[in-house]
Amino acid sequence: MEAEKLRRERMRKLLMLSDQLFESDDEHLTKDKLQALSAENPVLMEELRAMEFPRGFRLRDLHLMFDQEYSSTLTKDEFVNGMFRIIFNDEFQRDCCVLLNIAQMRQQMQDNFERLHNDLKELKVGGPERTRKSVTLSTSALHAEAAKDGPQPRLVSQLSAHQASQDETCYENSAER
């Protein structure tokens, strides 16, 4: 009973802190802004330390963990929901959150593979003349999608490297004709 009381008191403090962190309900916090605000707000850092996160766990990790929209920013709702989940979730609820995150990642990977597959089919149908233009357009679209869907630096950088090699191939094919 005492532990429940302590958790409720911690959450009450965190809700009040969230009102200070987020001046409006539609404000978004970047990792850097969260870091700066925590340096200015010792009560926030005290509450976060009291939660006993694992050794080496940083504010940037917390930000990433709470960012449900993969936008590299946190909304007040994401922050509050994340805190509630950490403080109040039981083992079953934590398992549900983990499984949901895994399913979301799988869905995002599947969507990206389908997009890539369709782009490659389009390249095959269009022939070498359209290759450079199509790869450039598809890579630009993936960069835009990555910015919208969240960070995917490895996939995008691999596709950029692929585009560079395709550019060389296109130029070689054009020179041969």
Summary of the structure (lengths in Angstrom):
residues: 177
radius of gyration: 22.4
end to end distance: 80.5
largest distance: 80.5
contacts: 438
relative contact order: 0.08
helix: 81%
strand: 2%
